[in-house]
């Protein structure tokens, strides 16, 4: 079941993961520049940063499989 990550912008965890898997985001600032998330009350910042980190790991693992 999907959970809300960013209440202010009504972003669900599955939507955030999908976005991060299709866009090479490496920081919270890059994400804020490209999408409306974690740009108001900032209460979700820690959770969003962890999702960015996990997405980076998934990209690195995928790159390792392609070689």
VMD Tcl script that builds the backbone (N, CA, C; Angstrom):
set m [mol new atoms 201]
animate dup $m
set s [atomselect $m all]
$s set {name element resname resid chain x y z} {
  {N N UNK 1 A 0.838 -1.185 0.000}
  {CA C UNK 1 A 0.000 0.000 0.000}
  {C C UNK 1 A 0.884 1.250 0.000}
  {N N UNK 2 A 0.534 2.182 -0.835}
  {CA C UNK 2 A 1.310 3.417 -0.962}
  {C C UNK 2 A 1.141 4.299 0.268}
  {N N UNK 3 A 2.227 4.982 0.624}
  {CA C UNK 3 A 2.195 5.898 1.760}
  {C C UNK 3 A 2.615 7.295 1.292}
  {N N UNK 4 A 2.067 8.290 1.953}
  {CA C UNK 4 A 2.412 9.671 1.637}
  {C C UNK 4 A 3.800 9.971 2.201}
  {N N UNK 5 A 4.672 10.472 1.353}
  {CA C UNK 5 A 6.017 10.864 1.763}
  {C C UNK 5 A 6.035 12.355 2.069}
  {N N UNK 6 A 5.502 13.132 1.147}
  {CA C UNK 6 A 5.480 14.584 1.286}
  {C C UNK 6 A 4.016 15.026 1.389}
  {N N UNK 7 A 3.609 15.348 2.575}
  {CA C UNK 7 A 2.214 15.720 2.815}
  {C C UNK 7 A 1.856 17.033 2.130}
  {N N UNK 8 A 2.739 18.003 2.170}
  {CA C UNK 8 A 2.455 19.319 1.587}
  {C C UNK 8 A 2.161 19.242 0.087}
  {N N UNK 9 A 2.906 18.370 -0.608}
  {CA C UNK 9 A 2.762 18.246 -2.058}
  {C C UNK 9 A 2.028 16.970 -2.474}
  {N N UNK 10 A 1.557 16.214 -1.490}
  {CA C UNK 10 A 0.794 14.984 -1.720}
  {C C UNK 10 A 1.537 13.997 -2.618}
  {N N UNK 11 A 2.804 13.734 -2.282}
  {CA C UNK 11 A 3.629 12.812 -3.046}
  {C C UNK 11 A 3.657 11.466 -2.338}
  {N N UNK 12 A 3.337 10.415 -3.090}
  {CA C UNK 12 A 3.351 9.056 -2.559}
  {C C UNK 12 A 4.730 8.429 -2.722}
  {N N UNK 13 A 5.051 7.474 -1.856}
  {CA C UNK 13 A 6.350 6.818 -1.917}
  {C C UNK 13 A 6.585 6.131 -3.261}
  {N N UNK 14 A 5.574 5.493 -3.809}
  {CA C UNK 14 A 5.762 4.801 -5.092}
  {C C UNK 14 A 6.015 5.794 -6.226}
  {N N UNK 15 A 5.373 6.946 -6.165}
  {CA C UNK 15 A 5.598 7.974 -7.185}
  {C C UNK 15 A 7.002 8.563 -7.069}
  {N N UNK 16 A 7.457 8.780 -5.849}
  {CA C UNK 16 A 8.808 9.296 -5.642}
  {C C UNK 16 A 9.832 8.300 -6.157}
  {N N UNK 17 A 9.680 7.024 -5.831}
  {CA C UNK 17 A 10.629 6.007 -6.295}
  {C C UNK 17 A 10.646 5.915 -7.818}
  {N N UNK 18 A 9.481 5.965 -8.421}
  {CA C UNK 18 A 9.409 5.918 -9.887}
  {C C UNK 18 A 10.137 7.119 -10.501}
  {N N UNK 19 A 9.899 8.297 -9.939}
  {CA C UNK 19 A 10.577 9.505 -10.437}
  {C C UNK 19 A 12.087 9.368 -10.293}
  {N N UNK 20 A 12.531 8.926 -9.117}
  {CA C UNK 20 A 13.970 8.808 -8.865}
  {C C UNK 20 A 14.610 7.735 -9.742}
  {N N UNK 21 A 13.865 6.699 -10.090}
  {CA C UNK 21 A 14.403 5.639 -10.943}
  {C C UNK 21 A 14.490 6.068 -12.405}
  {N N UNK 22 A 13.782 7.113 -12.776}
  {CA C UNK 22 A 13.796 7.561 -14.173}
  {C C UNK 22 A 14.527 8.898 -14.366}
  {N N UNK 23 A 14.991 9.494 -13.277}
  {CA C UNK 23 A 15.729 10.753 -13.333}
  {C C UNK 23 A 16.987 10.606 -12.470}
  {N N UNK 24 A 18.159 10.914 -13.004}
  {CA C UNK 24 A 19.403 10.755 -12.236}
  {C C UNK 24 A 19.594 11.859 -11.191}
  {N N UNK 25 A 18.816 11.804 -10.148}
  {CA C UNK 25 A 18.878 12.788 -9.057}
  {C C UNK 25 A 19.910 12.322 -8.030}
  {N N UNK 26 A 20.822 13.206 -7.649}
  {CA C UNK 26 A 21.852 12.855 -6.672}
  {C C UNK 26 A 21.768 13.644 -5.373}
  {N N UNK 27 A 20.852 14.611 -5.305}
  {CA C UNK 27 A 20.756 15.402 -4.077}
  {C C UNK 27 A 19.338 15.942 -3.904}
  {N N UNK 28 A 19.049 16.345 -2.707}
  {CA C UNK 28 A 17.738 16.918 -2.402}
  {C C UNK 28 A 17.546 18.230 -3.174}
  {N N UNK 29 A 18.620 18.990 -3.352}
  {CA C UNK 29 A 18.515 20.244 -4.096}
  {C C UNK 29 A 18.178 20.001 -5.569}
  {N N UNK 30 A 18.781 18.968 -6.157}
  {CA C UNK 30 A 18.441 18.614 -7.542}
  {C C UNK 30 A 16.970 18.218 -7.651}
  {N N UNK 31 A 16.507 17.463 -6.679}
  {CA C UNK 31 A 15.111 17.035 -6.689}
  {C C UNK 31 A 14.179 18.232 -6.571}
  {N N UNK 32 A 14.500 19.148 -5.685}
  {CA C UNK 32 A 13.668 20.344 -5.526}
  {C C UNK 32 A 13.637 21.186 -6.800}
  {N N UNK 33 A 14.744 21.210 -7.530}
  {CA C UNK 33 A 14.793 21.955 -8.794}
  {C C UNK 33 A 13.909 21.323 -9.862}
  {N N UNK 34 A 13.788 20.002 -9.830}
  {CA C UNK 34 A 13.089 19.286 -10.894}
  {C C UNK 34 A 11.663 18.874 -10.560}
  {N N UNK 35 A 11.307 18.835 -9.284}
  {CA C UNK 35 A 9.978 18.345 -8.904}
  {C C UNK 35 A 9.465 19.093 -7.678}
  {N N UNK 36 A 8.182 19.102 -7.521}
  {CA C UNK 36 A 7.559 19.746 -6.353}
  {C C UNK 36 A 7.479 18.754 -5.207}
  {N N UNK 37 A 8.582 18.647 -4.496}
  {CA C UNK 37 A 8.626 17.778 -3.318}
  {C C UNK 37 A 9.651 18.327 -2.339}
  {N N UNK 38 A 9.324 18.214 -1.081}
  {CA C UNK 38 A 10.213 18.639 -0.001}
  {C C UNK 38 A 10.675 20.082 -0.196}
  {N N UNK 39 A 9.739 20.948 -0.519}
  {CA C UNK 39 A 10.092 22.348 -0.755}
  {C C UNK 39 A 9.225 23.316 0.050}
  {N N UNK 40 A 8.507 22.796 1.038}
  {CA C UNK 40 A 7.664 23.672 1.856}
  {C C UNK 40 A 8.031 23.533 3.322}
  {N N UNK 41 A 7.441 22.599 4.037}
  {CA C UNK 41 A 7.682 22.499 5.484}
  {C C UNK 41 A 8.968 21.747 5.831}
  {N N UNK 42 A 9.502 20.980 4.898}
  {CA C UNK 42 A 10.757 20.238 5.030}
  {C C UNK 42 A 10.709 19.065 6.015}
  {N N UNK 43 A 9.553 18.707 6.519}
  {CA C UNK 43 A 9.470 17.595 7.465}
  {C C UNK 43 A 9.796 16.251 6.823}
  {N N UNK 44 A 9.674 16.153 5.515}
  {CA C UNK 44 A 9.933 14.901 4.822}
  {C C UNK 44 A 11.379 14.778 4.344}
  {N N UNK 45 A 12.199 15.764 4.592}
  {CA C UNK 45 A 13.547 15.806 4.013}
  {C C UNK 45 A 14.363 14.557 4.305}
  {N N UNK 46 A 14.388 14.094 5.534}
  {CA C UNK 46 A 15.192 12.919 5.885}
  {C C UNK 46 A 14.731 11.684 5.108}
  {N N UNK 47 A 13.433 11.481 5.022}
  {CA C UNK 47 A 12.883 10.346 4.283}
  {C C UNK 47 A 13.189 10.466 2.791}
  {N N UNK 48 A 13.033 11.650 2.243}
  {CA C UNK 48 A 13.296 11.868 0.821}
  {C C UNK 48 A 14.781 11.663 0.523}
  {N N UNK 49 A 15.644 12.148 1.383}
  {CA C UNK 49 A 17.078 11.944 1.178}
  {C C UNK 49 A 17.441 10.464 1.206}
  {N N UNK 50 A 16.796 9.692 2.059}
  {CA C UNK 50 A 17.071 8.255 2.081}
  {C C UNK 50 A 16.586 7.588 0.803}
  {N N UNK 51 A 15.483 8.038 0.251}
  {CA C UNK 51 A 14.996 7.489 -1.025}
  {C C UNK 51 A 15.937 7.853 -2.169}
  {N N UNK 52 A 16.507 9.044 -2.143}
  {CA C UNK 52 A 17.494 9.439 -3.154}
  {C C UNK 52 A 18.711 8.526 -3.070}
  {N N UNK 53 A 19.164 8.273 -1.866}
  {CA C UNK 53 A 20.311 7.381 -1.650}
  {C C UNK 53 A 20.025 5.981 -2.192}
  {N N UNK 54 A 18.861 5.443 -1.864}
  {CA C UNK 54 A 18.504 4.108 -2.334}
  {C C UNK 54 A 18.388 4.059 -3.852}
  {N N UNK 55 A 17.897 5.118 -4.452}
  {CA C UNK 55 A 17.797 5.177 -5.912}
  {C C UNK 55 A 19.192 5.194 -6.540}
  {N N UNK 56 A 20.116 5.894 -5.922}
  {CA C UNK 56 A 21.494 5.913 -6.426}
  {C C UNK 56 A 22.094 4.518 -6.373}
  {N N UNK 57 A 21.838 3.796 -5.298}
  {CA C UNK 57 A 22.337 2.422 -5.175}
  {C C UNK 57 A 21.717 1.539 -6.265}
  {N N UNK 58 A 20.408 1.675 -6.492}
  {CA C UNK 58 A 19.757 0.888 -7.545}
  {C C UNK 58 A 20.369 1.179 -8.911}
  {N N UNK 59 A 20.655 2.454 -9.201}
  {CA C UNK 59 A 21.273 2.816 -10.482}
  {C C UNK 59 A 22.665 2.211 -10.603}
  {N N UNK 60 A 23.442 2.247 -9.523}
  {CA C UNK 60 A 24.786 1.679 -9.546}
  {C C UNK 60 A 24.739 0.169 -9.745}
  {N N UNK 61 A 23.810 -0.494 -9.085}
  {CA C UNK 61 A 23.659 -1.936 -9.244}
  {C C UNK 61 A 23.246 -2.270 -10.678}
  {N N UNK 62 A 22.345 -1.509 -11.216}
  {CA C UNK 62 A 21.893 -1.726 -12.589}
  {C C UNK 62 A 23.035 -1.504 -13.571}
  {N N UNK 63 A 23.831 -0.487 -13.345}
  {CA C UNK 63 A 24.978 -0.206 -14.223}
  {C C UNK 63 A 25.977 -1.364 -14.165}
  {N N UNK 64 A 26.135 -1.954 -13.009}
  {CA C UNK 64 A 27.045 -3.093 -12.852}
  {C C UNK 64 A 26.561 -4.323 -13.594}
  {N N UNK 65 A 25.271 -4.496 -13.700}
  {CA C UNK 65 A 24.710 -5.655 -14.411}
  {C C UNK 65 A 24.809 -5.491 -15.924}
  {N N UNK 66 A 24.803 -4.262 -16.399}
  {CA C UNK 66 A 24.807 -4.005 -17.841}
  {C C UNK 66 A 26.182 -4.282 -18.438}
  {N N UNK 67 A 27.234 -4.033 -17.688}
  {CA C UNK 67 A 28.611 -4.175 -18.197}
  {C C UNK 67 A 28.924 -5.573 -18.628}
}
mol reanalyze $m
mol bondsrecalc $m
mol representation Tube
mol addrep $m
